[in-house]
């Protein structure tokens, strides 16, 4: 009888074979970078391997890198991989001198074999919910001890029959996440902990090392704060085009009140779609760093969130006026002490967003019409909650250090 693990491996192999065929068509390869995911290039190890899905998770890992380099004697080289090819240049710039950056390997047997041989990972740290079966099984084969850590974990469900034995350290964002992953693993000796959302990990850093290059120090007062004009009345962060109907109502209110808006699409390919709709609604569009009262500044590049928040009086977090793909990084504006609101959806972070709303840390709009009478959250409410979360994150980080020090010795 074939085991479930064998079935998963067969499926991964079939997926790899199909991807190789698709990658032989130049148009598909240019769009999806299939051959880079299957063949690399990847740098020569050994490395401590960190992996995140997209820019938000990878920024968490960049902040983690700074702490690890500070706290682990003779810390090995660090490789940061991401699923999103388009954010690789941004990560290379932000992590210059700290990490090497590469596109993540496809979760196929052949790609993982090439990646492991080249990179020689001594340990793997996954951010949030990147529990790829092949990543776990490959790391199981490279170490006598469990050598995978999941940090700032979120969990809903996993592949049936998935092998979690490679996990040696697990800290989840909420108690609900912790319980779900515990139930999925089904091993009474498995001990996941609640470690908070590591997007506030920068609060554990010194002012000198608190943020990636060209980004503000999260949770700290900027030395230039008195020189920066708060001329952005509302920053719409990481928004999706399917949210346009709701966003257009908010922009209409801001236009009537002669307020300035910055609109930052989550996907660069949607920039022109937003531009067309703004122009069709007779909204004046300008380019960053310009802002216009009664108009919209349309962002067409990554890496500007910190600059925008320095000038923002209020922020809305995208992915919350549509059920998919899920809400984006609501901690970033909170850490910058910018009053923050979200829409009715919080996919992927339902438990934590509900807690933040109940604590009065963020405001939830049940619909776009709520924006017109929105009350701003006080800075003290945000700071008090951040202080509590900081302790939770600090404790889970110390536990990760103990895990890594034992593994790397």
C-alpha positions, 0 to 999 in steps of 0.5 A: 500500500502506497503511503501518503508521503509517497503520494505527495512526492509523486505529485510533486514530481509530476508538478515538476515535470509539467513545469519543465514543459511549460518553462520551455515556452519563452513567453511563459518562462518570462512571465513566471520565471519557471526555469529560475525556480527549477534550476536557480542560480542559487549561491554556494553555501553553507547558509542559514536559510530564511524563506518568506512568501512576499515582501511583507514576510521577507521584511520580517526576516530582514529584521530577524537577520539583524538580530541573529547577526547581533546575538549568535556568535559566528553566525553563518551566512544567511540566504533569504528566498522569496516566492515573488520574483518582482520583489527580489531587487527590492530585497537585495537593496534593503538587505545589502551587506546583510543577506544574499537574496534569491528566488525560492526553489520550486517545491519539486524533488529535482529543484529541491535536490539542486537547491540543497546541494548548492545552498547546503542549508544548516537550518531553515526559518519559515515566516508565517505559513510557508509550510511547503511539504518538500521544504520540510522533507528536504530539511529532514534529510539534511539533519539528524535533528529537526532543523526547521523553525516556523516564526510568526506562524499562521495556520488554517490547514495543511496537505493531508498526511503532511510530515511535520517532523522537521519542525523543531521550533514553532511560534504562532501569532495567536492562540487559535493558530497555535491550537490549529497547528497542534491539532494538525500535527497530532503529536502530544509531544509537539509544543508550539507556542504563542509568540505574537506577530513578528512584524513588530520584531523591529521593536526589539532592535536598537535605534541604530539597527531597527530598520532596513536601509531607506526605511524608517525605524519602526516604533521610534521617533524619527530624527527628522520627524519635526522636519517632515510635513504631514501632507498626506491626509490618507494613505491607501496601502497595498490595495487591490483593484477588486477593492476599487468600488469601495476605494472610489467612495473613500476617494470621493469623500477626500476629494470633496474635503480637499484632502490628499490621498496616496494610493499604493497598489499591491500589484504593479500590473494594476497601476494603470487600471487604477490610473484609468479609473481615477481619470474617468472619475475626474480625479487629478493624478500626480506622481510621488513624491508630489501630493495634491489636495483633492487629488491622488498620488499613484505609486508605481514602485515597491519600497516606498511605504516607509516614506509615505507613512512618514508623511501620512496622517491616516492609513487604510490597509488593503486586502480588507475590502475584498475577501481574497487574497487576504489583508496585508500588513497592518502593523507597518502603519501602527508601528509608524504611529499612524491611525489605521483602519481596515475594511470588513475582511481580514483573510489570514489574520481574522483572529488578530484583527478582531483582537486589535479592533476589540482593543481599540487599536485599529478601526474597522469599516463595515463599508466605505460609507463608514469612512465619512464619520470615522474617529481616529484611534489615539496614539496611547491606545496603540502604544499600550498594545504594542508594549504588551505585544513586544513582550510576547515577541521578545520571549518567542525570539529568545526561544528561537535563539536557544533552538538555533544555538543548539542546532548550530553548535 
